Structure formats: structure tokens, C-alpha cells
Amino acid sequence: MLKHFHIMLAGSKFKHSSRFYSNMFIMLGIALLTFGCVGAGTTATPLKTQLQLREFQTRTYDVKESKLAMKALVNAFQDDGYIIKHAVVDLGILTASKELDAGTSSGEKFWLTFFLGVNAIWKSNITIEATANVTEFAEQTRVRIIFQAKIFDNKGGVVEVKQVDDEQFYKEFFAIVDKGMFLEKEKI
């Protein structure tokens, strides 16, 4: 009888272990499905080719004089809050930059400083740099603008540098240039 009791006890112990492992297996499966599906809804945007980038970075205007286009660009940059850094009219090169706040909240800064002290680092500001290339083509002028964003931390270190490849960003800026070009042509 004692032998039978020991086998029965060992059997129930085994059943308990197998139930435990099957429950753990089910829970693990649910966890994998749950966390595995979290990223399933987000798809990575494919990288744009250089040709695609050039297409929305470039605009052609029915203006023969590149100086008129340069003047319109200077006005467009200034209207949008940029500071002109360099302009070489003979080469058709224009550079400008604009400073923006990175948007780190004062609460986030407080807690980072509270927990990390002088070692606390957060995104502080963003510098948008622009380079424009103005080229004459017969009776037209072609303008290509490239924007680059540099993100700095509160200690002045560079966190990230990336080319702006958002087509809508370029459309909105070229809308300002279009208005400036119209005003320059009409001498308003």
C-alpha cells in the first residue's frame, strides 16, 4: 500500500509539473503573440533613392536671371526664420541656418537632473541647415535646396545629424520660394 501511495503521489506530482509547464508554455505563447504583434502595425518607410530626393528638392522657374532667383531665395529663407550664412552669386550657392528648440519639457529636464545630477543629458536644440544651388538653363533657372537637421544635447554635443527627406517639408518651403519669386518678378 505504501508503494502504491508513493506511485500515486509521484504520478500526481508529475501531472502537476506537466500542467505547470503547459500553462507556462501557453502564457509564453500569448506573450510572444502580444509583443510580437506590437510592431506588426508599424512598417518602416523605405529609404528614398537619390533620384527621388532630387525630384522634390529641385524646382525649375521661368526666370532667366539667376540673381533674381537668389534674391527670392534670400527673402524666402529670411521669411521662414533662417539666417543667411554665405552667398556666392557667381556660383549660385547660398547657405542658411535656423535654430529650433528640441522640445524637451521642463519636467523631463527636472527629473533627469534629479536622478542623474550633472550627468543628465537631454535634447536641447535643433539646427536646420540649408544649402541652395541656383543654376541657369537657357531661359529658366533651376533651384535645388538640401536641408539637414542637427540635434544637440544640453552640453553642446551632437546627438544626431540627418538629411531632411520629408517631401512635404520641401513642398512647404518651395511654396514660400514661389511667392518670393512672384514678388521679385513683379518688382513688388
C-alpha positions as CSV (number, residue, x, y, z in Angstrom):
1,M,0.0,0.0,0.0
2,L,2.8,2.4,0.8
3,K,4.3,1.5,-2.6
4,H,1.0,2.3,-4.3
5,F,0.7,5.6,-2.4
6,H,4.3,6.6,-3.4
7,I,3.5,5.9,-7.1
8,M,0.2,7.8,-6.8
9,L,2.0,10.7,-5.2
10,A,4.7,10.6,-7.8
11,G,2.1,10.5,-10.5
12,S,0.2,13.5,-9.2
13,K,3.4,15.3,-8.8
14,F,4.2,14.6,-12.4
15,K,0.7,15.7,-13.5
16,H,1.2,18.9,-11.6
17,S,4.5,19.5,-13.2
18,S,3.2,18.9,-16.7
19,R,0.2,21.1,-16.1
20,F,2.5,23.8,-14.8
21,Y,4.7,23.6,-17.9
22,S,1.8,23.5,-20.3
23,N,0.4,26.6,-18.6
24,M,3.8,28.3,-18.8
25,F,4.0,27.3,-22.5
26,I,0.6,28.8,-23.2
27,M,1.5,32.0,-21.3
28,L,4.8,32.3,-23.2
29,G,2.9,31.8,-26.5
30,I,0.4,34.6,-25.5
31,A,3.3,36.9,-24.5
32,L,5.1,36.3,-27.8
33,L,2.0,36.9,-29.8
34,T,1.2,40.1,-27.8
35,F,4.6,41.6,-28.0
36,G,5.3,40.3,-31.5
37,C,2.2,42.0,-32.8
38,V,3.0,45.3,-31.3
39,G,5.5,46.2,-34.0
40,A,3.4,44.5,-36.8
41,G,1.2,47.6,-37.3
42,T,4.2,49.9,-37.9
43,T,6.0,49.5,-41.2
44,A,9.4,51.0,-41.8
45,T,9.3,53.6,-44.6
46,P,11.5,52.6,-47.4
47,L,14.6,54.7,-48.0
48,K,14.2,57.1,-50.9
49,T,16.7,56.9,-53.8
50,Q,18.9,59.8,-54.7
51,L,16.8,60.4,-57.8
52,Q,13.6,60.6,-55.7
53,L,15.2,63.1,-53.3
54,R,16.4,65.3,-56.1
55,E,13.0,65.3,-57.6
56,F,11.4,67.1,-54.6
57,Q,14.5,69.1,-53.7
58,T,14.5,70.8,-57.1
59,R,12.2,73.3,-58.7
60,T,12.6,75.0,-62.1
61,Y,11.4,78.6,-62.7
62,D,10.8,80.5,-65.8
63,V,13.3,83.2,-64.9
64,K,16.4,83.8,-67.0
65,E,18.5,85.7,-64.4
66,S,19.8,83.6,-61.5
67,K,20.3,86.8,-59.4
68,L,16.6,87.2,-59.3
69,A,16.2,83.6,-58.1
70,M,19.0,84.2,-55.5
71,K,17.2,87.3,-54.2
72,A,13.9,85.4,-54.0
73,L,15.7,82.6,-52.1
74,V,17.3,85.0,-49.6
75,N,13.8,86.5,-49.0
76,A,12.2,83.1,-48.6
77,F,14.9,81.9,-46.1
78,Q,14.5,85.1,-44.1
79,D,10.7,85.0,-44.1
80,D,11.0,81.4,-42.7
81,G,13.3,82.5,-39.9
82,Y,16.7,81.4,-41.4
83,I,19.9,83.4,-41.0
84,I,21.9,83.7,-44.3
85,K,25.4,82.4,-43.6
86,H,27.0,82.6,-47.1
87,A,26.0,83.7,-50.6
88,V,28.1,83.4,-53.7
89,V,26.1,84.8,-56.5
90,D,28.6,83.9,-59.3
91,L,28.5,80.2,-58.3
92,G,24.8,80.2,-57.4
93,I,25.4,78.9,-53.8
94,L,23.5,80.0,-50.8
95,T,23.7,78.6,-47.2
96,A,21.4,79.4,-44.3
97,S,20.5,78.0,-40.9
98,K,17.8,78.2,-38.3
99,E,17.7,77.3,-34.6
100,L,14.8,75.5,-33.0
101,D,14.1,74.3,-29.5
102,A,14.2,70.5,-29.3
103,G,11.0,70.5,-27.2
104,T,12.3,68.8,-24.1
105,S,9.8,69.7,-21.3
106,S,11.0,71.4,-18.1
107,G,9.5,68.5,-16.2
108,E,11.7,66.0,-18.1
109,K,14.7,68.2,-17.5
110,F,14.0,68.3,-13.8
111,W,13.6,64.6,-13.4
112,L,16.7,63.8,-15.5
113,T,18.7,66.3,-13.3
114,F,17.1,64.9,-10.1
115,F,18.2,61.3,-10.9
116,L,21.4,61.9,-12.9
117,G,22.6,65.2,-11.5
118,V,25.3,66.9,-13.5
119,N,25.4,63.8,-15.8
120,A,21.8,64.5,-17.1
121,I,21.7,64.8,-20.8
122,W,18.6,65.8,-23.0
123,K,17.9,67.1,-26.4
124,S,18.4,70.8,-26.3
125,N,18.1,72.4,-29.7
126,I,17.9,71.6,-33.4
127,T,19.8,73.4,-36.1
128,I,18.3,73.2,-39.6
129,E,21.0,74.0,-42.2
130,A,20.1,74.7,-45.8
131,T,22.2,74.8,-48.9
132,A,20.7,76.1,-52.2
133,N,22.2,75.7,-55.6
134,V,20.9,78.1,-58.3
135,T,21.7,77.2,-61.9
136,E,20.7,79.0,-65.2
137,F,19.4,76.7,-68.1
138,A,18.7,78.7,-71.2
139,E,15.5,80.7,-70.4
140,Q,15.0,79.0,-67.0
141,T,16.6,78.8,-63.6
142,R,16.8,75.6,-61.6
143,V,16.9,75.8,-57.8
144,R,17.9,72.8,-55.7
145,I,17.8,73.0,-51.9
146,I,19.0,70.5,-49.4
147,F,18.1,70.7,-45.7
148,Q,20.0,68.9,-42.9
149,A,18.9,68.7,-39.2
150,K,21.5,68.6,-36.4
151,I,20.2,67.7,-32.9
152,F,22.3,68.9,-30.0
153,D,22.1,67.9,-26.3
154,N,22.2,70.3,-23.4
155,K,26.0,70.1,-23.2
156,G,26.5,71.0,-26.8
157,G,27.2,67.5,-28.1
158,V,25.8,66.4,-31.4
159,V,23.1,63.7,-30.8
160,E,22.0,63.1,-34.4
161,V,22.6,64.5,-37.9
162,K,20.3,63.6,-40.7
163,Q,19.2,64.9,-44.1
164,V,15.6,66.1,-44.2
165,D,13.9,63.7,-46.7
166,D,10.3,64.7,-46.0
167,E,8.7,65.7,-49.3
168,Q,6.0,67.8,-47.5
169,F,8.8,69.9,-45.8
170,Y,10.2,70.8,-49.2
171,K,6.8,71.5,-50.8
172,E,6.0,73.9,-48.0
173,F,9.4,75.7,-48.3
174,F,9.1,75.9,-52.1
175,A,5.7,77.5,-51.7
176,I,7.4,80.3,-49.9
177,V,10.1,80.5,-52.6
178,D,7.3,80.5,-55.3
179,K,5.7,83.6,-53.6
180,G,9.1,85.3,-53.3
181,M,9.8,84.5,-57.0
182,F,6.5,86.1,-58.0
183,L,7.2,89.2,-55.9
184,E,10.7,89.6,-57.4
185,K,9.4,89.2,-61.0
186,E,6.7,91.7,-60.4
187,K,9.2,94.0,-58.5
188,I,6.8,94.3,-55.6
